[in-house]
């Protein structure tokens, strides 16, 4: 009990320091994806600055529509002012080429859009959700963009690690406290294979199907027309059901994939590219796509985990 109390005290001290730090600013704009990291930064900023804190979400082709909806909902939950800016990663040939620096190009454009909006609002400080666990997690070229653009990372600055971010989110009563990290849709495309609107669209629709069918942790990797489905280890048995195989082959195949496969290794980050799965601390965003999936796809006869 004593160790637990000391741990809670340490997290509270870090939270108090981050809040006091932001309170000294005249105003901040938070790069906001609606994931747990950026939501905690937005909550702290709103706590410290009230109406002088702005959460900003960048809408582009790489953000699933469901994530944009979540960002709107969580901003309302926090009570923070919410701005949306639009840009396109597909305007950058360097991004389209999808080399090992893709996340660097993406975050440079995204944060650049944030700084542009902050300037319009006469705000000098742009914050992102990089936490103290991020720098040690392998190949993270996007962090270089944060440094180059001089975005401020209060979680990193005050030594707040991922597990502590979730504790703080729980303290604030945020609905995303246990939400898995969400990298942008381009992370599903292997390095060297061009990022196109067609590929991003079919990935988003395939993942929307998996979410509708009740899966929680998943990715659909696009190997030039082959859909490789990854699901969390605790959901793999559910995915091995012959009825799921039938439904996935039929309905995900209808989205433009030539073949649909299930990865028996299950969900794991960075499984197609060394630069993959940078997380959502910077506000990984994308474009809303209102095109229907396939006719009556959500009415497909598919058994639930309980066998109903």
C-alpha positions in Angstrom: 0.0 0.0 0.0 2.9 2.3 0.8 4.5 1.8 -2.6 1.2 2.5 -4.3 0.6 5.7 -2.3 4.1 6.9 -3.1 3.5 6.1 -6.8 0.3 8.1 -6.8 2.0 11.0 -5.1 4.8 11.0 -7.7 2.3 11.1 -10.5 0.4 13.9 -8.8 3.6 15.9 -8.4 4.3 15.6 -12.1 0.8 16.5 -13.0 0.9 19.6 -10.7 4.2 20.6 -12.3 2.8 20.3 -15.9 -0.3 22.2 -15.0 1.7 25.0 -13.3 4.1 25.1 -16.3 1.2 25.5 -18.8 -0.5 28.1 -16.5 2.4 30.4 -17.1 1.7 30.5 -20.8 -0.6 33.1 -22.3 -2.2 30.5 -24.4 -1.5 27.1 -26.0 -2.7 25.1 -29.0 -2.6 21.3 -28.5 -2.2 19.0 -31.4 -5.1 16.8 -30.6 -6.0 13.4 -32.0 -8.5 12.4 -29.3 -6.1 9.6 -28.2 -5.1 9.3 -24.5 -1.8 11.3 -24.8 -3.1 14.3 -26.6 -6.4 14.2 -24.6 -4.4 14.4 -21.3 -2.4 17.3 -22.6 -5.6 19.1 -23.6 -7.2 18.4 -20.2 -4.2 19.7 -18.4 -4.1 22.8 -20.6 -7.8 23.5 -20.2 -7.4 23.0 -16.5 -4.5 25.5 -16.4 -5.7 28.1 -19.0 -9.4 27.7 -19.5 -10.5 29.4 -22.7 -6.9 30.2 -23.6 -6.3 26.5 -24.4 -7.3 25.2 -27.8 -7.3 21.6 -29.0 -6.7 21.3 -32.7 -7.3 18.3 -34.9 -5.8 18.0 -38.4 -8.1 16.3 -40.8 -6.5 14.5 -43.8 -6.7 11.2 -45.7 -4.9 9.2 -43.1 -7.3 9.8 -40.2 -10.3 7.4 -40.0 -13.6 9.1 -39.8 -14.3 7.3 -36.5 -11.2 8.9 -35.0 -12.3 12.4 -36.1 -15.7 11.7 -34.5 -13.9 10.5 -31.3 -11.8 13.7 -31.2 -14.9 15.9 -31.4 -16.5 13.9 -28.7 -13.5 13.9 -26.3 -12.9 17.6 -26.8 -16.5 18.2 -25.8 -16.0 15.9 -22.8 -13.0 17.9 -21.7 -14.8 21.2 -22.4 -11.8 22.6 -24.4 -12.3 24.7 -27.5 -11.9 22.5 -30.5 -10.5 23.6 -33.9 -10.2 21.5 -37.1 -7.6 22.2 -39.8 -7.4 20.4 -43.1 -4.4 19.4 -45.2 -3.3 16.5 -47.4 -0.2 14.4 -46.9 -0.8 13.2 -50.5 0.4 16.7 -51.6 3.9 15.6 -50.6 5.7 13.2 -53.0 8.1 12.4 -50.2 5.2 11.1 -48.1 3.6 9.2 -51.0 6.9 7.4 -51.7 6.6 5.8 -48.2 10.2 5.4 -47.3 11.5 5.0 -43.7 11.1 8.7 -43.1 7.3 8.7 -43.9 6.4 9.6 -40.3 8.8 12.5 -40.3 7.2 13.9 -43.4 3.7 13.3 -42.1 4.3 14.9 -38.7 6.2 17.9 -40.2 3.1 18.7 -42.4 0.7 18.0 -39.6 2.5 20.1 -37.0 3.1 22.8 -39.6 -0.7 23.0 -40.1 -1.0 23.4 -36.3 1.5 26.2 -36.1 -0.3 28.0 -39.0 -3.6 27.8 -37.1 -1.9 28.9 -33.8 -0.5 32.0 -35.6 -4.0 32.8 -36.9 -5.2 32.6 -33.3 -2.2 34.7 -32.0 -1.0 31.7 -29.9 2.8 31.3 -29.5 3.0 27.7 -28.1 2.0 24.5 -29.9 1.9 21.4 -27.6 2.0 17.8 -28.6 1.3 14.6 -26.7 4.8 13.0 -26.8 5.3 11.2 -23.5 8.4 10.2 -21.6 8.1 6.6 -22.9 8.2 7.5 -26.5 11.9 8.3 -27.1 12.9 4.8 -26.1 10.5 3.0 -28.4 12.7 2.2 -31.4 12.6 4.0 -34.8 10.6 7.2 -34.3 11.4 9.7 -37.1 8.3 11.8 -36.2 10.0 12.9 -33.0 12.6 14.7 -35.1 9.9 16.8 -36.6 8.7 17.8 -33.1 12.2 18.9 -32.3 12.8 20.8 -35.5 9.5 22.7 -35.3 10.0 23.4 -31.6 6.7 22.0 -30.5 6.4 21.7 -26.7 5.8 18.3 -25.1 4.7 18.8 -21.5 4.4 15.1 -20.8 7.9 14.5 -21.9 9.2 17.6 -20.2 7.8 16.5 -16.9 8.8 12.8 -17.2 5.2 11.5 -17.5 5.4 8.0 -18.9 2.6 6.2 -20.8 1.3 4.3 -17.7 1.2 7.6 -15.8 -0.6 9.2 -18.7 -3.4 6.6 -18.3 -3.5 7.2 -14.5 -4.0 10.9 -15.1 -6.6 10.3 -17.8 -8.5 8.2 -15.2 -8.2 11.0 -12.6 -9.7 13.4 -15.1 -12.5 10.9 -15.9 -11.6 10.7 -19.6 -13.4 8.0 -21.6 -10.2 7.4 -23.6 -8.1 6.4 -20.5 -7.8 2.8 -21.7 -8.0 3.5 -25.5 -5.3 1.7 -27.5 -2.8 3.9 -29.3 -3.9 4.7 -32.9 -1.4 5.3 -35.6 -2.5 6.8 -38.9 -3.8 4.7 -41.7 -0.6 5.0 -43.7 1.2 2.8 -41.1 -0.7 -0.2 -42.6 1.1 0.1 -45.9 4.6 -1.5 -46.1 7.6 0.7 -46.6 8.3 1.2 -50.3 4.7 0.7 -51.4 3.2 4.0 -52.4 0.6 5.6 -50.2 -2.5 6.3 -52.3 -6.0 7.5 -51.6 -7.4 4.1 -52.9 -5.3 2.1 -50.4 -6.1 4.4 -47.5 -9.8 4.2 -48.3 -10.0 0.4 -48.4 -8.0 0.1 -45.2 -10.3 2.4 -43.4 -13.4 0.6 -44.6 -11.9 -2.8 -43.7 -11.1 -1.7 -40.2 -14.5 -0.1 -39.8 -15.9 -3.6 -40.5 -13.7 -5.2 -37.8 -14.8 -2.6 -35.3 -18.5 -3.1 -36.2 -18.0 -6.9 -35.8 -16.8 -6.3 -32.2 -13.0 -6.4 -32.4 -11.1 -4.1 -30.2 -7.4 -4.3 -31.1 -6.7 -4.8 -34.8 -5.0 -3.6 -38.0 -5.6 -4.4 -41.6 -2.3 -4.3 -43.5 -2.5 -3.6 -47.2 0.2 -5.6 -49.1 -0.6 -4.3 -52.6 -4.0 -5.9 -52.7 -3.6 -8.5 -50.1 -5.4 -7.7 -46.8 -3.5 -9.1 -43.8 -5.7 -8.9 -40.7 -4.1 -8.7 -37.3 -6.2 -8.9 -34.1 -5.2 -8.9 -30.4 -4.1 -12.2 -28.9 -7.2 -12.4 -26.7 -9.4 -12.0 -29.9 -7.5 -14.5 -32.1 -9.8 -17.4 -31.3 -12.8 -15.3 -32.3 -11.1 -14.5 -35.6 -10.4 -18.2 -36.3 -14.1 -19.0 -36.4 -15.0 -20.3 -39.9 -18.0 -17.8 -40.0 -15.6 -14.9 -39.5 -13.3 -16.2 -42.2 -16.3 -16.4 -44.6 -17.5 -12.9 -43.7 -14.1 -11.4 -43.9 -13.3 -13.0 -47.3 -16.6 -11.9 -48.7 -17.0 -8.4 -47.4 -13.4 -7.2 -47.0 -12.7 -8.7 -50.4 -15.5 -6.6 -51.8 -13.6 -3.4 -50.8 -11.0 -3.9 -53.5 -8.6 -6.5 -52.0 -7.6 -9.5 -54.2 -7.0 -11.8 -51.2 -7.9 -11.6 -47.5 -5.6 -13.3 -44.9 -5.4 -13.6 -41.1 -2.0 -13.2 -39.4 -1.7 -16.0 -36.9 0.9 -14.0 -35.0 -1.8 -11.5 -34.0 -1.7 -7.8 -33.6 1.7 -6.1 -33.2 3.1 -2.7 -33.9 5.6 -2.0 -36.6 4.9 -5.3 -38.5 5.2 -3.8 -42.0 7.7 -0.9 -41.6 10.4 0.1 -39.2 8.8 3.6 -38.9 5.4 2.2 -38.2 3.0 2.7 -35.3 4.4 6.0 -33.9 1.3 6.3 -31.8 -1.0 9.2 -31.5 0.7 11.6 -29.3 1.1 14.2 -32.0 -2.5 13.9 -33.2 -2.5 11.3 -35.9 -5.3 12.3 -38.2 -7.0 11.6 -41.5 -9.9 12.2 -43.8 -13.6 11.5 -43.3 -15.0 9.2 -46.0 -18.7 9.0 -46.3 -18.7 6.6 -49.2 -20.8 3.5 -48.3 -18.8 0.4 -47.5 -20.7 -2.4 -49.4 -24.4 -3.0 -49.7 -25.9 -4.3 -46.5 -22.4 -5.3 -45.1 -23.3 -4.4 -41.5 -26.3 -6.8 -41.8 -24.0 -9.7 -42.6 -24.8 -12.9 -40.6 -21.9 -13.1 -38.3 -21.8 -14.9 -34.9 -20.8 -12.9 -31.8 -18.1 -13.9 -29.3 -20.9 -15.5 -27.2 -22.0 -17.6 -30.1 -25.4 -15.9 -30.5 
